[in-house]
Amino acid sequence: MDNSYPAVMSRKKDILKKATGIDYDKFEISPIAFDYEGLMNSCEYSWEDVQGILEETGVGKTALVELKNVTELVRSISLPGRGGRIFVKDEAANPSGSFKDRRAALSVFHAKRLGYKGVVAASSGNYGAAVASQAAKRGLKAIILQEVYDSRKVGQPEILEKTRACEAYGAEVWQLTVGPELFYIMLRVLEETGFFSASLYVPTSVRGIETLGHELAQQVFQKEGRFPDMAIITHAGGGNVTGTARGLKKAGSHNTVVVGVSVDLQGLHMASDIDFNRKSFTTGHTGFGIPFLTWPDRTDVPRNCARGLRYLDRYLSVTQGEVFYTTELLAKLEGIERGPAGNTSLAGAISLARELDRDQILVVQETEYTAAGKLPSSQLTFARENGIEVRRGNPKENVPGKAIVIPERVDQIEIEDIDMEKIRHSYIERAMKITEGYVPTREDLQFLAEDSKSSIDYVRETMKALKVKTAELV
């Protein structure tokens, strides 16, 4: 068999059909639109099934913790009557230490039920550890592919920490350098092993996260007699936002404002060998967050079930220094030492809480485990070794890849709103470029409106601005 890059990529569709058990062609409506809900429900598990499957392996039902000390600190720097109550869903209590056990649990169960002997996942870490843990519980083999090194063979401490976690659960870990080879290698491994593709973007992965949003809503309602006002979610590829938002709605929490937060890494290219080790965060940053909002189907499967733009009400960025500060704040004030991903959304919540009334409730919907490679001391030491300036001061002076400025006071944590209108416009523009020559129908306009959380009129006006003719105008 020809295993050259072009040959393997030409077989992608067939490889993925065998590796996921999904015929994506069944859900295609046009070059633009597809049956999103049909694809999401294609794994045919009821809501009760999903909850039971996760419970079998000890996933979920994590504690909802009110951060009373952090809330009081926020109120001390807020206007009178302001300073919302901050809660956190402690997902570090899951078997492998993060919310990603939820997405792995259903996917690995599904692989086992369909008769696969093993699972393959591409992950910088937490998801890989989750897949490895669940595979061990279900008696399946696991292969985890990681982008770990730059061309100097220097690896980031956080990723190396996650490598150790994957191997501890018995997975075979393939460590790769940064670049375009990850997907090619994944396709070859899937083809040669016949294993299941435990992609981050298949229906089982996203539906597993729905349990997180559902639990969150129910726990707040049981404690307070009402649903949360805001859910604050670290955003990267979109699965966390998508699953949590869908779970909130299933619980009846329709008015909860869904807010995504990413670490600002603008100016750094995620596939750049030079930039790879000049960032201190491997996920939950704008280098993934913005591209996946403007075009979600840039994934290892033909259609991505993680579509954050469908669900976000607001999208914010915070700096690396603010997240490091928040990590220490959580440990020193609440006695909870957790890793950087969840603390990204917590940094956003600290700033957001100042906007809200004292009786309003914000929920940070995840924490993750921490360990030596994830600690701020390890990350900041590595940053200095790679020529990054690290100092205390005004975090607005952060420059991704050049300077990490850690706040001196909590009131210096200030979110930056990312323009959702620009994101929506970019998404529609990208859809038109990819399907150039195709004349969109009203059904396409409806799909784009749903996918961008806008309206048909908004899509129509955007297309007019882009000078795109629709079937209505032909």
C-alpha positions, 0 to 999 in steps of 0.5 A: 500500500502506498503510504506517501502523504498524498496517498494516505490523505486521499484515503482519509474518508474511507479510513475515518468511516472505518475508524468511527463507524460513521458514514458522514455522507448520510448527514450532508445536505449541501457543500455548506449545510449538514444535519447537525442534530442528526449527526449528534444523535447518530450514536443512538444513546439515550440521555439515561444511557449516557449518564449510566455509562459514565457512572459505571467508570466513576466519571461525573457527579463532581462537587460544586464548590463556592469560592467564598474567599475569592468572592469576598476578595472580588467584592472588596474591589467592586462597586457597592452592591456588585461582586457576583458569587463564584462557584467552581465545578471541581472536575479534577475529581474525575478518574484521570483528573479533568472533565475530559473523562466525560468525553472519553468515557462514552467514546471508549464505551462506544468503541468497546460495544462496536467491537474495536480492540483499541482506541487512538486519540491525538491529544497534548495531554488531558484528553489522552490521559482520559482516553488511556484511563477509560481504555484501561477500565474497559480492557482496550488498548490505547495509542495516544499521539502527542505534539511534544517537541520543537525541532530541537527536541525540547518539550514543554513541561506541561505536555511531558507531564501529560505524557507520563500520565498517559503512560501511567494508564498503560497507553502507548504514546507516540511523541511527535514534533510540531507540524502537519504530520500529526493527522497523517500519522493518526490516519496511518495508525488507524488504518494499520491497527483497525482501532477506533478513532476517539476523536475530540470531535465525534458525537460521543465525545461532545455528548459526554460533556453534556452531562457536565452542563446538566449536573452544573445546572441541577446542582446550582438549582438544588443549592439556590433554587434557581439556575446560574446566571453565567457559565464560564468555560475555557475555550479551545476546540469548542467541545467544552463550550458545545457540550456544556451549553447543550447540557445546560439547556437539557437541564432547563437552564435556558437563560444562563449566559454562556461565556468562553475564555481563552488565554491571549496568544495572538501573534504566535502561530500554533504550528510554528516550530519557532513559536511552539515553546514560546507559549506557556499554555498548550490548550485553552488559548486563542491560537485554537479558540479563534480558528475553531470558531471561524471554521470548526471543520478544520478537524480530523473528521469530516464534520465537527460536532464541537461548534462553539459559535452556535452556543457562545453569548460572549467570548473573552481573553485573559493574559498568561500572567493573569492565569498564573496569578489566579492559579496561586490565588485559588491555592492560597485563598481556597486551599485548592491547587489546580492546573492551568486550563480551569484557571483560565476561565476562573481568571475571567470569572474574577473580572466578570464577577465585578460586573454582576450584582451580589446575588448573581451566580457565576459557575466556572465549569471545570478544574483540572488536576495539577502536577510538577509539569503543570505548576506555575514554577515549572512553566515560568522557569521554562519560559525564562529558559526560552528567552521570555521575560517574566516579571510582576507589573501591569498584565496589559504589558503582556506580549505573547512570546516575549513577556509574561507580566504577572499582576501585582493586585487582583484588580489588575485582572481585566478581561478583553472582549473579543468581537463576536460580530467579527467572528461571525463575519469571518465564519460566513466569509470562510464558508463562502471561500471554501464553497466558491462557485456554489450558490447558497440556498435558503436551507444553507442560510438557515444552517449558517444562521444556526451555526453562527448564532445569528439570523437568516437576515444577518447571514443574508446581509453579510453575503451581500457585503461579501458580494455573494449571490444566493439562490433567492437572488438568481 
